[in-house]
Structure formats: C-alpha cells, structure tokens
Amino acid sequence: MTPVTGGDTPGANPDERPGHAGLILGTAGHIDHGKTALVRALTGVDTDRLAEEKRRGITIELGFARYESGKGPSFGIVDVPGHEGFVRTMVAGASGMDLVLMVVAADEGVMPQTREHLAIVRLLGVAGMVVAITKTDLVDDEWLELVVDEVRELLAETPYEAAEIVPTSVRTGIGLPELAEAISRCADRARARTADDLARLPVDRVFVMEGAGTVVTGTLWSGRLSRGSVVRILPRGDEARIRALQVHGTQVDEAVAGQRTAAALTGAVVRRGHVARGDVIVSSRSWSPSLMLTVQLNALAGSGWRIETGQRVRVHLGTVEVMGRLVLFGVDEAVPGEPVPAQLRLESPVVARCGDRLVVRSYSPVTTIAGGTVLEPVPPKRKRLSRADRDALGALSKGGRQAVLGAVRLAGWAGLEVDALGVAAGWRDSASDDLADLVWRLDGVLFDREMVTAGEEKLLGLVRRHHGQHPLEPGVPLSALRTALPGTAHPRLADGLASRLAARNRLVVEARAARLPGFEPTLSPAEERLAERILTILRDAGLKGPDTSQLREALDDLGTGAVLRFLATQGRVRMLGDLYWFTAAALERAATRVVEELGGREGLGPADFREVLPVTRKHLIPILAYLDARGVTQRLDDGRRVSSNAPGETA
C-alpha cells in the first residue's frame, strides 16, 4: 500500500516496534486558539489537509500526526476542530484519546467551546490532561496570570484540577520544551492499552487510493489487526479482508491498540462502497450491532436542559452520531451528580461494549447535556428495572470482575458464553479461570453461583416430590428433570446441575434417571400382593403375553401400571413391542429353545421360528426383535441367522 497522505502518516518512528501498544494524544479547545499551529510546532506536520481548511483557516475534519517527545513514549496526535458546528467531529476524535492537550489562547482565555470540549473529554473519561496556554507573545505577564487563574478555576473540582498548565508561543518557541516534558509526565500516568483484547477500529475516514483500493483509517481502540485477516464491517455485518496495513505511514503486518491505523480492505462489499465513517471494523463474532443501549447516565451540570424520559437526543459513540430517545429508570428527571440507569432507544444500530463512554447532546438547539457509560451493549427492551436487574447493572458499572458477575446475572438461566465476556462485560482478560469464585462454568457457558444453588434446590425438590408421588419408580427421568428449571434455561443446565449434585453425593444419576441417595423403590404389602398376581398371570401366559390394558382388566386395579414398571426395573418382567408383557424367565427359555433347535442355521423366516415358538404373529414379531437385540438371532437380507452359542444373561 502506498503511504497514505493527508496527516495519517507523517512519518515513521524507526524505534517503534509494530505490535507495541501506543497512546493517543488529542487536542481540545475553542476555535482559533492555535491547536493546529501547536501540533505543527510539536511535530512538523500540518494536520489541516483540506483545501477548505486552508482557505478558511479553521479545522473542519480530524487531523493526524506523529509525535516524538524525545523523553517518553511516542504518540499519535488527533487534532480536532474547535468550531461549535463541528462538535460531532470533535467527539469522534476525542472518543479514542488516552490524554488530551487542552488549548486556551492567552489573548481570549476560556471560551464556550473550551467549556464544552472540557465537558466532552470528561464525559468520555479521558484519563489525563495537559493545558497549553497559546499566543502568550500577544499578552503581558499580568494578563497571562489572569488567564492561568481562569483555567485553574475551570478545572477545579474536575478530574483534571491537578493538570499542568504550560504557557507557550509557536511564534517565539517559548514553552514548547516544557510542554513536551509535561506531556511525557502525563503519559506516564495514562492507562496503558492492551493488545490482548478484542480488536475494534472505529472508522473516522474512508477513501479510495490507486493501487490500494478502499482504505479505512481510525484509532485502533483495542486488540490487534493483522494483514491478511478477515474482518467484519459493522453494523451491516459484511466481511472483508485486510489487504495491507499501515501505522503512521509504515507498512506493518500487525497494528495494535492505541495506534493510528490505515487498513486497505478488499472484498465484494467493499467494492460496492458499503463502508463509511462511523462503521466499526472488528475481527471477532462476539460483536453485535444494537438499536438499544442500557447506560449509566450522567447529566451535565450547567447545560440548562431538563433530561427526561421520552426526550429525543443525539448519541455520540465512537465515530458515529445517531438519534434516539431516552428512557430513565426509577426517576422522572436526571439530576447532575446523580448517575441514573437509562436506556437509549436508537434510530440506527451502533456497536458497543460494556464500559464504553458516550456523549449525549440535545436534539435542537444542539448542545452537550449528558454522558453515559454503556452497561448493556445489546439489552432487552425494558420499561422498568427489578431489584435484581438494578443490582446487576450496578455491578456492571464497577467494571472488572464485578462487571462479569453483573453480566452473568443478567443472562439468568440461559447463561453467558465465555466468548461473550469481552463485549457483555468489557472483560479484557482472555482467561476466565480466575472467575471461578464468582461464576460456575459449564461447557463454555457461565452461570451465577447463587442461581446455580437455587437451580440445584429446584432439582432436589422435584426428585423429592417424585419419590413421594411415585414410590415404585427408581427415580426421575433426566428428561423430566429439566422441567424443574424455567423455560429460558440453557438446554444443558439441568444435566450439568444433576452431575454437580451427583459429584457431591446429593443425587444419584444412573440409567438416565436421578434419585436421592439411599432411596430404593419399595412395594407396600398391597402392592406386593398385586405384583404376585401379575407374575402369576404372566407365567401362565408364557409367550402369549397380555398388554397393559388386559392386565388391568383382569386385575381390576389402577396400580397395575406402576407395579409393572417396578417389576421391569428389577428385571423380572419385560415389555416387548411397547405393548406386550412377558416374564424374563419365559423369554430366557424361548432364547435357549431357539438356539437348541435352530442354532447355526441361516435364511430362516417367521414360519421356521413358529415351529419352535408356537405363538401368533402379533407375539412372534416382538419376540424376534428381542432375540435380535440379544444377539441370539441376526437379521440378514435373506432371512435370519441363529447363533450357535447359548444366550447370555437376560438383557
């Protein structure tokens, strides 16, 4: 791929190792306060690449540069527009920042977009800030001191109140070395990105380049992308292949989190132009677009707006802006300083993961009114929250292991696939073994341990009731055991819980049935008498066994079926053809007789067997099927073959 021009590739760092996660430094501040000039002074790159930007003298689109401080890590710089009409673009750039360079002109001081940009980077959770006071050559020392005090007052009671403030002038060079040192110190405190994560590249620029095809650029938020790998373009879901990769103008085989990345894509959908700014490039199928987000909403103080359910808003997430409506849970209005759970019902799908930060702006007139943290990236539609849901969302808002617990609890009886942790819980660790104290794992699916305990009690309760209601049965069929759990339960959960109980000797699972330890089917005296009557009838019938209805009629007892099943579990009787009952002894004698009379012969038909077993066809057919199952006979194309060996024990 030919080096991409226009600010994305200002030059390669020969010391940078591809695959090493980098940091993104973004600018912020009011229009014409000197952000682009300051970036040019630090990097030698003019990030205003558009003709209109040159003509008007303002930044319109995001600009990019490579910055080497010389005393710390290297950075990708994102230069954002300061004009109020381009806040959407500014948010797209700020969403990927690790630290921000807030720019305030000495001759004007704090201005409206200074305040809004500060609010945006704060709502997005940008970790660190350095403030550059520009154009100091235009003011005297007394005025500069007032501007510094104004900035300090602006940052008071924010996460950036201890930010370093450095007076500078790009015309005279004053303060530029000190600014570089301040940026390096701030970078040392910034949160390190990890490449051992799900890959996600929000697209902020798309263009076609001769020899490269469709090229997308963006800040790689997480994970790694490799040349030749197949990726998905969300929200459409189309697939493409990465033909080539660049990181700051250098061809690489791999780009990692925190790096400004350009990827040349190939594929039919790419050729049709199905990729645009706001799309997201991912490499895992864990991601899903959604028309709803459950968030923890934080209203912005001083916006002058009431934030209420039903309000139409603009939602900025990554590089995309979508319209939506707001639904608050448990309150009528969001109050600054009091986070509230809410759902955003969107008009276009977005791609998010738990822990993502977003910005909410009013529909009209447009201004920033709130921020939010994504709790559920693909939630069900809710009108209200149960206590359990509220607790689970609270756990999600804490991140880390608690977020895993919250996501698993929200998944309920269905469980949560381990592979879904990265999106559903924002889990960035590829290992899940250290979560064993929080969740229970069954075949790659995670369940809440409290729910597992409740599920076990449901199974044990069903088995106890079954023993009481059906004392002659050896246990509960495993298929019936599954009915103890809600219909939403994972299809393997009941069997997994039964095995878990069996491992702790709280349940016995055998012969596809479950029973309590120590339970044995026992006949009452009346049932003992009924069993003996049944056996007498079957002995007398021999190989002309009656069916269940005939036995009931002969015995005039509704308990016949239960006693028959009991005798069958003991191996004393057997039903053949799902209809006729025989004693095990009678069937054993029949098998012995067939071997003695017909052993070693082949090509035998029903008539041959009826000479040995004088029964009608309705009994002969199930008896022959039984002999086949025993291995006494074998069905061939030209009839049956009879084994020469004596039959083994009764099956």
N, C-alpha and C positions, 0 to 999 in steps of 0.2 A: 504494500500500500504506500503510495506517495505520501510524504509528510503532509499532514493536514494544516492548512494555513488559517489565519484569522484568529489567533490568540490561543487556540487549544494546544499548540505545540511550539512554545517559544524557544525550545532548546532542550537538549538532553543533559542530565547530570551524569557525568561519566562514573561517578562514585555510587550512584544509586543501583541497587540490585533489584531487578524485576522480581516481584513476589514479596517484597518488603512493604508492609502497610505504611501509607503516608498520612499526612494531615492536610486538611483543607482550611485555609485562611480566607475568610470572606470580608468584604468591605461593607460598610453601612453608613448612612448619613444623608443629610439634606442635599438637594440638587446644587451643583456648582460650588460645593465645598472642597473640591480638589481630590476626590477619591481616585479618579483615573490618573491624574498627574502624579499622585503619590505612588501608585502602583508602578507607573513608568519610571519614577525615580529609583524605586527599590529593585526593579527587575530589568529595566531597559526595554520593556515591551509596552506598546500602546494597545490597550485592550479594546479601544473603540475601533472596530474593524469596518463598520458600515459607512457608506458614503453619507447617509443622512446624519449619522452621528458626527461625522467630520463637519458637515455643513452647519448643523445646528449647535454644535459644541456641547452636546449633552449625551450621556449614555442612555441608550434605548434598550439594547439587548445585553445579556450576560456576556462578560468578557473574561478571558482566562489567561493566566500567566504562570510561569515557573519562578519560584523564589528560593534562593540560596542565601541564608543569613550569614553563613560562614562560622557561626558559633553555636549551631544547634541543628535540629532536623531541617529537612527541606520541606517546602510546602507547594501545594497547588493553590493559586490565588483565584478566587471568584470575585470579579468586580461587578457590583450590582448597580442598577440605575437608582438615582435619588429622587427623580420626579414623582410626584404623587400619582400621576397617571400610569406609572409602571410598577406599582407596588406588587402586582401579581407576579411580574418577572423577578422582582426583588425576593419575594418569598420562595420562588422556585430555586434561586441561588442560595438563599440562607438555609434551606432545609438540609443541605449537606455539609454545613460548616462544623468544624471542630472548635474553632475560635474565631472571633470577629475583631476586625480593626474598625472601630467606630471613628469616623472622621468628622470633626467640627471646625469650621472656618473661624479664625480668630476675629475677623472683621465683622462677622454676623452672629456668632455664638449659637446657642441651641435654638433650633428652628422646628417647625411642625414635623417634618419628616425625620428629624433626629429623634423626636419622641416616639413616632410610630415605628421607626426601624428598631429602636431600643425595645419597644413592646414586643415586636415580632421575634427578635432573636431570643428574648426572654421566654416567650411562649413556646418557642421551638426547643428550648433547653440547651442552647449553645453554651458550652461549658466555660469558656474563658474569653476575656475581652482586654484589648489594649486600646487606649484612646489617643489619637493623633490630633493635636491642635495644629491646623494648617494655616498657611498665609500669615505667619507671625511677623514677616517683614513689613506687613501693612499696618501694624498697630504698635503702640508704645507698651512699655512694661506694665504700667498701671492697668491699661485696658486688658492686657493678656491675663493679668492676675484675676480680674473680674470674670473673664471667660472661664478660666480654670475653676474658680469657685462655683460658677454656674453649672459646670459639668459635674462637679462633686455633688452638688445639690440634686442634680438629675439622677445620679447613680445611687444616692442614699437609699437605704432600705431595699436594695435590689441585690441579686447575687453578684453584681459587678461593682459594689461600692469600694472594693479594695483595688480596682483596676488601675494600672499605671497610666498616667497622663503625660504625654511627651509633646512639648511644643516643637514644631517643625516648620521648615520652609523649603520647598523644592527649588525655589529660585536661588537661594543662597547656600542650600545644603545643610543649614542649621538643624540639628536634632535627628538627622537620618541615622547616624551610627547608634545613637541612644535608642531610637525606635527599633532598630534591628535587635538590639540586646533585649529590649522589653518583650518583643515578640518571641524570642527564644525562651525567655523565662516563663512566659505564659504557656508556651507549647509543652514545657516540661511538666506542667500541671494538668494538661488536657488529657482526656480519657483516650487511652490507646484503642485503636480499632483492631479487630482480629480478622484474619483471612479465613479462619476455621469456622465458617458460618455459611448460611445460605447466601448465594450470590443474588444481588439485586442492583440493577443500574437504572435509575430513573432517567429517562431521556429528556435532555433540555435542548437538543439541537439535532436536526436531520437534514442531510444534504446529499447530493449525488456528485461523485467525483470520478472523473475519467480514469479508467483502469482499476478503480476500487469498487465502483457501484454505489449502493446506498450505504452511507456512513452515519452512525448514530454516536453522539457524544454525551457524556454525563459524568457525574462523580459516582464512582462505584461505592455505594453505601456500605456494602458488606460482602463477605465471601471473596471468591475469585472467579475470573473468567479465563478460559483457555482458547487459544487458536485451534480451530477445527471442531470445537464442541458444538452441540446442538442446544439452542436456547429457545425459550418461548417468549412471544411478544404479547404482553397482557395490556388491556383486558380482553382483546379479541381471542387470544389463545393460539394464534398461528405459530408455527415453528420456523426457525431459520438456522443457518449455520454461520458461525463466525469464521469468515474467510481470512481476516487479518486483524491484528490488534496493535494499537499504539498507546504508549503512555508518554505524554509530553513530547511527541514527535519521534520517539524511538520505537522501532519495531520490536515487539516483545512476544513471547509465547504465552505469557500469562500476565494478567492485571489483577491487582489485589485491592482490598478495601482501602478507601481513602485516596485513591489515585484518580486523577482526571484521565478518563479513558475514552478512546475513539475505537469503535468496532465497525469493520466493514462486514455487512451481512449479505448473505446470498440465500436465495430461495424464491419460489414462485410468488409467495405473498409479498415478499419484499419488492419484487419487480413490479407488482401491481400498486405499490405505494402504500401498503397497509401498515405503515409505521409512522408515528408522528410524535411531536413533543407532548409530553405528558404520559406517554406509554412507559411501560416498565419492562426491562429485559431481565429474565430470571432463568436459572438453569435447573430448577427443581420443580416437580409437580406438586409440591406442598402448597404452592401459592394458588389462591383463587380470588378472582375479582368479586366484588360485592356491591350491592346497592344500598347497604346499610352498614353503619359502624356504631358499636357501643363505645362511648368515650367517657372519660372523666373530664368534665368541662370546667374551665376556669375563666370566669368573667373578668374582663379588663376594667380596672378602676379608671374613672375619669373619661370613659368613652361617651357618656351622655345617653347611652342606649339601655332600654329595658330588654332583657333577654328572657323570652317566654316561649312556652310550648306553642308550636304551630308557626313560629316565625320562619320566614324564608331567608336563607343565609347563603353566603359564598364560602365554600370549604376549600382550603388550600392544603394539599397533602403532596409532599414531594414536588414534582414539577407540574402538577395538574391542578386546575381550579374547576370545581363542579358546584352546581347549585343544589340546594337541598332544603329540607325542613327539619326543624329541631323539635325533639320530644324530651322534656325533662321528666325525671322520675322523682316523685316524692315531694316536689316543691312547685310553686307556681311561677317562681322567678329565680334566676341565677344571680347570686349576690357576690360581688368581688371579694376574694379572700376565703370563700367557702366553696370548695370543689363539690360538684354535684354530678351524679351519674346521668347520662343522657344518651339518646340515640339520634343519629343523623340519618334521615331518610333521603337518599341521594337521587338525583335525576340521571346520573351517568355512573357506571361502575368505576370503582377505584381498587387499587391493590395496596393492602396494608398488612402490618403485623402488629401483634401486641407490643406496646411500648412506643410505637411511632408517635411523634408530635405533629400536630396540625394547627392551622390558624383559621379562625372563623371571622369573616368580615360581613358587615351588613349588606343587604341587597342594594338599597338605594336610600340616601346617598352612601357611597361606599367608604367605609372606614373599618379599622380593626376593632373588634368588640370582645373577642374571647380567643382562648386557645384550648387545646384539648390533648389528652393522651389516649391513644387507642387502647381499649381493653379487649373488645371482641372484634376481630377483623372480619368475620363472617357470621354475624349473630342471627338468631331467630328474631322475628318481629315481636316486640313486647309493648304492652300498654302500661304495665306496672311491674315492680320487682317484688318477688317474695323475699323473705328474710334470708333464705339460703342463697338466692341469687345475689342479693346485696353483699353478703359476706364474701361470696366467691369473687365478685367484681372488686371488692376491697383488696383481696389477696392479689388479684391481677395487677392492681395499681402499684403494688410494692415491688414488682419485678422479681427476677431471680427465681429461687426455689419456691417462694410463695406464689409467684405467678403460675408456676407449673401446677401447684396444688389447686389454685383457683380455676385454671382451665380444665383440669381433670374433673373437678366437682361440677362445673357447668356441663360437661359432657354426660354426666349422670351414668345411668345404667348402660348406655351404649359404649362408654369408654372412649379414650382418646388414643389414636395411633401414635406410637413413639415418633414416627416421622413427621407428625403434625406439630410437635412441640415448638419447633423453630418459629412457626407463624402464630400458632394459637397462644403461646406463652412467651414468645420472644426469647426462647431458650437458645443460647449461643454455644452451649457445650454439646459436642457430638456424643458424649457419653451420658447414659441415663442411669448407670448402676448406683450412683451416689444419691439417687432419689428414692431408694428402697424404703427408707423410713417414712416417706410421705405417701407413696403410692404403691399399689400392687400391680405387677406386670403379668400378663397372660398372653403368650404368643404375640408379643409386639404391641399389645394394647394395654394402656394404663387405666387403673381404676382407683377411686378414692378409697382409702383403707376403712374409713368409717362406713362407707356404703357397702364395702365387702363384708364387714361384720354384720351389718343389717341383712345382707343377702344370705349369709350363712344361717342366720336365725330363721329366715323365711323358709329355707330348705329343711332345716331341722323340724320346724313347726309342721310343715307338710308331711314329713315322714312320720312324726308322732301321731298326727291325725289319721294318717292312712293305716298305721298299725292298729289304732283303736277301732276304726271302721271296718277294716279287712284283716282280722287277726290270723286268718289262714293263709294269706298271701306272704311270700318270702320277703317282699319289700316293694318299694315304689319304682316302677319302670323309669329309667332315666329320661325317657321322652316326656313322661308326665311330670317329672321333677322340674322341668323347665317352665312349667306353668306357674310355679311359685313366684317367679320374677315378673316384673312389668313387661308389657309387650315391646317396650323400647329397648330391652336389654340386649346386649351383644349375644349373638346366637351360640357362642361357645362359653358364655359366662357361667351358666348353671353347671355344666360339666366340669368346668375349672374349679368352681367353688366346692363341688362334691369331692373332687380329687384332693383339694386343700383340706377339707374336713377329714377325709379318709387318712391323710398323712398324719393327722393329729389324733387319730383313733376316736374321732367323734362320729364317724359314719363308716359303714362297711359297704363297699361297692363291689359287687360281683354279679356275674351273669346278667349284665345290663340292668341291674336293679340296685337300689340303695336301701339299707336298713340301719337301724340303730344298733350299736354294739350290744351283744347279749340277747337280742331279740330272736326268738325262734317261734315259728308258727305252731300253734298247739290246738288240738281239737278238744272241744268240750265233750262231756260224756254223751250228750245227744248227738253231736257230730260224729263221735266215734261209732255210734250205732248206725248212723246213716252211711258212713264210709264202709262198714262191713256189709251192709245191704247192697251198696253199689258194687263192691267187689264180687259178691255172690252172683249178682245179675250178669256181670261181665264174664266171670268164669264159666257160667252156664252158656253164655252166648258164644264163647270161643272166638272163631274168626268171623262171626256174623254180628259184629259189634253194633249196638244201637247208637243213635245220635243223642244229643243232649236233651232234646225235647221229649224223646221216647223215654229216657231215663226219668225225667221229671214227672212224666205222666204215670210211669209205673210206681214211682216212689211217693208221689203227691207231696213233694217237699221243695220249697223255694230255695233252700240252701244247697240243693244238689250241685249247682254250678261251682260254688265256692269250694265245696268238698272235693269235687272232681279236680279242680286246679291244684288243690293241696296234694292230692294223691299223685298228680302228674309231676309236681316239683320233687316229690320223693322218689320218682321213677317207678312207681308201682302200676301206673296206667299211662296210656298214650293215646292222643287223638291223631288220627290219620285223615288226610284229605280235608282238614279243617271241618270235619263233620262226625266221623265215627270213632267210638271209644273201644279200646281193647286193653286187656291186661298185658303187662310187659312179659309175663310168663308165656302167654299164648303166642305172642309174636316171636319169642325166642324159639319156641317149639316149631313154629312154622319155618323159620330160617334154617333150623337144623334139618328138618324134613326135606326141604328143597335141596340142600347140599347133598344129603344122603341119597336122594332119588335122582337128581339131575346134575350133580357136580361134574364139571368139566365139559358139559355139552354146550353147543352154540346154536344160534339160529332158532331159538325157542320162541313160540308165540303164546298168547294167553291160554289157548286150549291146552298146551302142554303143561302149563302150571296148574290149570284147574284139575288135572288128573291127580296132582299131588295135594293141592289145596282146594277141596271141593266147596267153593263158595261162588256166589253170583258175581257178575261183572262189577257191580257197584262197590263190592268189597275187595275184589281182586285187584282192581286198578290202584287204589291207595296202598294196598299191601305190597304190590310190586314196586311202587315208588319208594316205599320204606326200605325194601330189600336193596334197591339201587343205592339209596343213601348209606346203607350199612356196608356196601361193598360186596354183599352176597351175590348180587346179580349186576350185570353191566349191560346197558342198552347199546346195541350196535345198529348199523343200517339194516341188517337182515334179520333182526330179532335180538333176543337177549342171550348173553353168555352167563353161565353159572360157575362161580368159583369152586375150586376143588377143595378149598380149605374150610374147616369148620368155622362158623361165625364166632366172633369175639363176644365180649361182654355186651349186654344190652345197651344200645345207644341212648 
